[in-house]
Amino acid sequence: MLRTFFQNESGAVTVDWVILTASVVVMSAISFYQIRDNSAAMDEAAGGAMAQEQARLFPTEETPE
């Protein structure tokens, strides 16, 4: 009975698809978090650069208190 169980390959394709699908999901999650972190840093850098340029182009007059 054990020999026929190990020789039976009817579920092998299903196991292959489960492993492939799980690996794609894991790689997608890792890629998502890497892109999210890097895009947040790029967003902060772009916002800072735009604020500096705006302050340079449109200076505000400071009123003495």
ROTOR-308168 format. One record per residue (C-alpha): residue in one letter; x, y, z. Coordinates in steps of 0.2 Angstrom, whole numbers, plus 5000, padded with zeros to 4 digits. Each point is the difference from the previous one (the first is absolute). Example, Ala and Ser with C-alpha at 12.3 -4.5 7.8 and 13.67 -1.06 7.14 Angstrom:
REM ROTOR-308168
A506249785039
S500650174997
END
This chain:
REM ROTOR-308168
M500050005000
L501450125004
R500949964984
T498550044989
F499750165010
F501850064996
Q499949954981
N498350084998
E500350174991
S498350064999
G500250155012
A501850054995
V499450134988
T498950085013
V501550015012
D501050084987
W498750134997
V499850045018
I501950025003
L500150114984
T498550115006
A500750025017
S501750054994
V499250134988
V499050075015
V501550015011
M501150084987
S498650134996
A499850045018
I501950035002
S500050114984
F498550105006
Y500850045017
Q501750054991
I499150114988
R498950085014
D501550055010
N501050074986
S498650104993
A499650075017
A501850065001
M499950074982
D498450095004
E500850095015
A501550054990
A498950074986
G498950095012
G501650085009
A500750054983
M498450084995
A499850105016
Q501850064999
E499650064982
Q498450085004
A500950095015
R501350064988
L498850064986
F498750085011
P500850075016
T498950055014
E500350165009
E500249975019
T499150135011
P500950055015
E499149965016
END
